[in-house]
Amino acid sequence: MALHEACGFRHAGTLQAVGFKHGHRHDVGFWQRLAAGGAEMAAGEILPVAAVWPEGAGA
């Protein structure tokens, strides 16, 4: 977690006991960092999945 914080990420939330590995349940944490430009950055054009990932559109 210290690595994420050192890179500018902040803890955005935790889902409790949703992960399962080696026979045990684990919490899953979410981390976020604002993109360059932050909140002032204008939203980009919304594209359909097929426009940015054609091979995944039919899956």
Secondary structure, 3 states (H helix, E strand, C coil): CHHHHHCCCEEEEEEEEEEEECCEEEEEEEEECCCCCHHHCCCCCCCCHHHHCHHHCCC
